[in-house]
Amino acid sequence: MHRPVHIAGFAQLPAVRDDGGREEAEVVRVVTTDALADAGIARSDVGFVCSGSNDYVMGRAFSFVMAVDGIGAWPPVRESHVEMDGAWALYEAFIRLQHGDVDVALVYGFGKSSLGSVDQVRTLELDPYTLAPLGIDPHALAALQARALLDSGKATERDFAEVVARARAASQGNPNVPTADAIDVDAILAAPYRRTPLRHHDCAVQTDGAAAIVLTVGGSGPRIAGLEHRIDAHQPGARDLTVSPSTRLAGEAAGATNIDVAELHAPWSHQEIILAQALGLGEGTSINPSGGALAADTPMVSGLTRIGEAAMAIRSGAKRALGHATSGPLLQHNMVCVLEAS
């Protein structure tokens, strides 16, 4: 890491269950304009743009090309795209800024759950020979992971419920997530199962939304002190689902120590426990004060939002914060971004 990179601006659209059919270019235009305004940077000063989305989720081919209309055709910029969460677009932009010829990068991610079944798309991400033909959905896979965690003695269903109760309480103060009533642990444990041993509250609320981040070399704003990602085996049966070695390795490489606030991308309650253990987060760390992905999980956006929320924590007084993003089945890909006050 040679050139210091800062998060100069962040914006997100309020996550909603259905955005009413807003076009990609429209949401991208709004969220990127807000992020640039937050950074106090003109659109003409941006030298590189990178986006994250998924055409299968959006339900149309080359949806990311249509979204480019939202950043404007003039002045021309170097533009790239990743077919993943916007957090990986941020990773590419961070590397691009190390080249030395560009000082400002704009990153955005967008996605919708309302257009169709995200669960069916996720199923098609699985091994095409052994898993995808079974039609196993993400909730069923997550339930297998949760069961393994329970059987290992590393967590209990009450631990899952405590994660949910804390996320629900935190989301009450976040205007960017759908309104949800706070609920106590005993009420959660009394609810019926969705996929045993996971209840409805253990699963993230699927939403539509977008987020954008402005990166600058030098300047002010939270500094990216460490950024790394690692990958575990694609086949869930080839790994211990109760641990996340890739998260641990990414955290070690990124310098994830003495963390005040951690925003973890955990679409199911038990995954927050696995991630916190992998990163060595203790009682001194506030985990998901925004409500996390349980409160609002927008495909291709939730990971980038976690990094943005971590940056907001630095602005609010935290010295060191961590943003985490995941992709693939059962925490297969994991990225850790450590931020510190300038």
C-alpha positions in Angstrom: 0.0 0.0 0.0 1.9 3.0 -1.3 -0.6 5.8 -1.9 -2.9 6.6 1.0 -6.6 6.3 0.1 -9.4 7.9 1.9 -13.2 7.5 1.8 -14.1 11.1 1.1 -17.9 10.6 0.5 -20.6 8.0 1.0 -24.3 7.9 0.2 -27.0 5.2 0.1 -30.6 5.1 -1.0 -33.0 4.1 1.7 -33.4 0.3 1.3 -37.0 -0.6 0.6 -38.8 -3.9 -0.1 -39.9 -2.6 -3.6 -38.6 0.6 -5.1 -41.5 0.8 -7.6 -39.6 -0.1 -10.7 -37.1 2.7 -10.7 -34.6 2.3 -13.6 -30.9 1.6 -13.0 -29.7 4.9 -14.4 -32.0 6.8 -12.2 -30.9 5.2 -8.9 -27.2 5.4 -9.9 -27.6 9.1 -10.8 -29.1 9.9 -7.5 -26.7 8.0 -5.3 -23.5 9.0 -7.1 -24.6 12.6 -7.1 -25.2 12.4 -3.3 -21.8 10.7 -2.7 -20.0 13.3 -4.7 -21.8 16.1 -2.9 -20.9 14.5 0.4 -17.2 14.5 -0.6 -17.4 18.0 -2.0 -16.0 16.8 -5.3 -17.2 17.7 -8.8 -18.1 14.9 -11.2 -15.6 16.2 -13.6 -12.8 15.5 -11.1 -13.5 11.8 -11.1 -10.8 9.8 -13.0 -12.1 6.3 -12.5 -15.5 4.7 -12.0 -16.2 1.1 -11.0 -19.6 -0.5 -10.4 -20.9 -3.7 -8.8 -24.1 -5.5 -9.8 -25.5 -8.7 -11.1 -27.4 -9.0 -14.4 -29.1 -12.2 -13.3 -30.5 -10.5 -10.2 -31.6 -7.5 -12.2 -33.3 -9.7 -14.8 -31.9 -8.2 -17.9 -28.7 -8.5 -19.9 -26.0 -5.8 -19.6 -28.0 -3.9 -16.9 -24.7 -2.4 -15.7 -24.2 -0.8 -19.2 -27.6 0.9 -18.9 -26.7 2.1 -15.4 -23.6 3.9 -16.8 -26.0 6.5 -18.1 -26.5 7.5 -14.5 -22.9 8.7 -14.2 -23.0 10.9 -17.3 -21.4 10.5 -20.7 -19.2 13.6 -20.3 -16.5 14.2 -19.3 -15.3 10.7 -20.4 -13.7 8.6 -17.6 -12.1 5.2 -17.3 -14.9 2.8 -16.3 -15.0 -0.8 -15.1 -17.5 -3.2 -13.6 -17.5 -6.3 -11.4 -20.3 -8.9 -11.4 -20.2 -8.9 -7.6 -21.0 -6.8 -4.6 -19.9 -3.2 -4.9 -17.3 -3.9 -2.2 -15.3 -5.7 -4.8 -15.7 -2.7 -7.1 -14.2 -0.7 -4.3 -11.3 -3.1 -4.1 -10.6 -2.7 -7.8 -10.8 1.1 -7.5 -8.4 1.0 -4.6 -5.9 -0.9 -6.7 -6.5 1.5 -9.6 -5.6 4.5 -7.5 -2.3 2.9 -6.7 -1.3 3.3 -10.4 -0.5 7.0 -9.8 -2.3 8.6 -12.7 -5.7 8.9 -11.1 -6.5 10.6 -7.7 -10.3 10.3 -7.4 -12.5 7.2 -7.9 -16.2 6.7 -7.8 -17.6 3.4 -6.7 -21.2 2.3 -6.7 -23.4 -0.8 -6.4 -27.1 -1.4 -7.1 -29.5 -4.3 -6.9 -33.1 -5.3 -6.4 -34.8 -8.2 -4.7 -38.2 -7.2 -5.9 -37.7 -8.1 -9.6 -37.7 -11.9 -9.0 -36.4 -14.6 -6.8 -33.0 -13.8 -5.6 -33.0 -17.3 -3.9 -33.2 -19.0 -7.4 -30.3 -16.9 -8.6 -28.2 -17.8 -5.6 -29.0 -21.5 -6.2 -27.6 -21.2 -9.7 -24.3 -20.0 -8.1 -23.8 -23.5 -6.6 -21.8 -26.4 -8.1 -23.6 -27.2 -11.3 -23.2 -30.9 -11.0 -23.7 -31.8 -7.3 -25.7 -29.0 -5.7 -27.6 -26.8 -8.2 -29.7 -29.7 -9.6 -31.0 -30.3 -6.0 -32.6 -26.9 -6.1 -31.4 -26.2 -2.5 -32.1 -22.6 -1.7 -29.8 -20.2 0.4 -32.0 -20.5 3.5 -31.7 -24.2 3.5 -28.0 -24.1 3.1 -27.8 -21.5 5.9 -29.8 -23.8 8.1 -27.3 -26.6 7.6 -24.5 -24.2 8.6 -26.5 -23.1 11.7 -27.1 -26.7 12.6 -23.4 -27.5 12.4 -22.7 -24.5 14.6 -25.2 -25.7 17.2 -23.9 -29.2 17.1 -20.3 -28.0 17.6 -21.3 -26.3 20.9 -20.0 -23.0 19.7 -23.4 -21.3 19.8 -27.0 -21.8 20.9 -30.3 -20.7 19.5 -30.5 -18.1 22.2 -27.2 -16.7 20.8 -28.9 -16.4 17.4 -31.8 -14.6 19.0 -29.6 -12.2 20.8 -28.0 -11.2 17.5 -31.4 -10.6 16.0 -32.7 -8.6 19.0 -29.6 -6.4 18.9 -29.9 -5.8 15.2 -33.6 -4.9 15.5 -32.9 -2.5 18.3 -30.0 -0.9 16.3 -32.1 -0.5 13.1 -34.7 1.6 15.0 -32.4 4.6 14.6 -31.4 4.0 11.0 -33.6 5.8 8.4 -32.0 3.8 5.6 -33.6 0.4 6.5 -37.2 -0.7 6.4 -39.1 -0.1 9.7 -39.2 -3.1 11.9 -40.5 -3.5 15.4 -38.0 -4.2 18.1 -38.4 -7.7 19.5 -37.0 -9.4 22.6 -35.1 -12.7 22.8 -37.9 -14.7 24.3 -40.4 -13.6 21.6 -37.9 -14.6 18.9 -37.4 -18.0 20.4 -41.2 -18.5 20.6 -41.6 -17.9 16.9 -41.9 -20.8 14.4 -39.0 -22.0 12.3 -38.5 -21.0 8.7 -35.8 -23.5 8.1 -34.9 -25.4 11.2 -33.0 -24.2 13.3 -33.5 -20.7 11.7 -36.6 -18.7 12.4 -38.0 -15.9 10.2 -36.1 -13.3 12.2 -32.8 -15.0 11.7 -33.0 -14.3 8.0 -32.2 -10.9 6.4 -34.9 -8.6 5.0 -34.5 -8.6 1.2 -34.6 -5.1 -0.2 -33.9 -2.8 -3.2 -31.3 -0.1 -3.1 -28.0 1.4 -4.1 -24.9 2.8 -2.5 -21.9 4.8 -3.6 -18.4 5.7 -2.2 -15.9 8.3 -3.3 -12.2 7.4 -2.9 -9.5 10.0 -3.0 -5.7 9.8 -2.7 -4.7 11.9 0.3 -7.2 14.5 1.5 -9.4 14.0 4.5 -11.9 11.4 5.6 -11.4 7.9 7.0 -8.2 6.3 5.7 -8.2 2.8 4.4 -5.5 1.3 6.7 -5.9 -2.3 5.3 -7.9 -4.0 2.6 -7.8 -7.7 1.7 -10.0 -10.6 0.6 -9.6 -14.3 0.7 -11.6 -17.3 -0.6 -12.6 -20.6 0.8 -13.5 -23.8 -1.1 -16.7 -23.3 -3.3 -18.1 -26.7 -2.3 -19.6 -26.3 1.2 -19.1 -30.0 1.9 -15.3 -29.5 1.5 -15.0 -27.2 4.5 -15.9 -26.8 8.2 -18.9 -24.5 8.1 -18.6 -23.5 11.7 -15.5 -21.4 11.0 -14.4 -18.9 8.4 -10.7 -19.2 7.6 -10.9 -16.8 4.7 -12.3 -14.1 7.0 -9.5 -14.7 9.6 -6.8 -14.5 6.9 -8.3 -11.4 5.3 -8.6 -9.8 8.8 -5.0 -10.6 9.6 -3.7 -9.2 6.3 -5.8 -6.1 6.7 -4.6 -5.5 10.3 -8.0 -6.0 12.0 -7.0 -5.2 15.6 -8.2 -2.8 18.2 -11.5 -2.3 16.3 -14.1 0.0 17.8 -16.9 -0.6 15.4 -17.4 -3.6 13.0 -20.0 -3.7 10.3 -20.3 -7.4 9.3 -22.1 -8.6 6.2 -24.1 -11.4 7.8 -27.4 -12.2 6.0 -28.2 -14.8 8.7 -27.9 -14.3 12.4 -25.6 -17.2 13.1 -23.1 -15.9 10.5 -22.4 -12.8 12.5 -21.2 -15.1 15.3 -18.9 -17.0 12.9 -17.5 -13.8 11.5 -17.0 -12.2 14.9 -15.1 -15.3 16.1 -13.0 -15.3 13.0 -12.0 -11.7 13.4 -11.4 -12.0 17.1 -13.9 -9.3 18.0 -14.6 -8.9 21.7 -16.9 -7.0 24.0 -15.0 -3.8 23.3 -16.2 -3.8 19.7 -19.7 -2.5 18.7 -21.0 -4.9 16.0 -23.4 -3.7 13.4 -24.7 -0.5 15.1 -26.5 0.2 11.8 -28.6 -2.9 12.1 -26.4 -4.7 9.6 -27.6 -6.9 6.7 -30.3 -8.5 8.8 -32.2 -5.2 8.7 -31.7 -4.7 5.0 -30.0 -7.0 2.5 -29.8 -5.6 -1.0 -28.0 -7.9 -3.5 -24.7 -6.5 -4.7 -25.0 -3.5 -2.3 -24.9 -4.8 1.3 -21.1 -5.3 1.4 -20.4 -1.9 0.0 -22.9 -0.5 2.5 -21.0 -2.1 5.4 -17.8 -0.3 4.4 -19.7 3.0 4.0 -21.3 2.5 7.5 -17.9 1.8 8.9 -16.7 5.1 7.4 -19.6 6.9 9.0 -18.6 5.4 12.4 -15.2 7.0 12.0 -16.8 10.3 11.2 -18.8 9.9 14.4 -15.8 9.5 16.6 -14.5 5.9 16.3 -10.7 5.6 15.9 -10.7 2.3 14.0 -13.6 0.6 12.2 -14.0 -2.5 10.1 -16.2 -3.1 7.1 -16.8 -6.7 5.9 -18.3 -8.0 2.8 -19.1 -11.6 1.8 -20.1 -13.4 -1.5 -20.7 -16.9 -2.6 -22.4 -19.8 -0.7 -22.0 -19.8 3.1 -19.3 -17.1 3.5 -17.1 -18.4 0.7 -15.6 -15.0 -0.3 -14.7 -12.6 2.4 -13.3 -9.0 2.3 -12.1 -7.0 5.2 -11.6 -3.2 5.0 -10.0 -1.6 8.1 -10.5 2.2 8.4 -8.9 4.6 10.8 -9.3 8.3 11.5 -7.1 10.6 9.5 
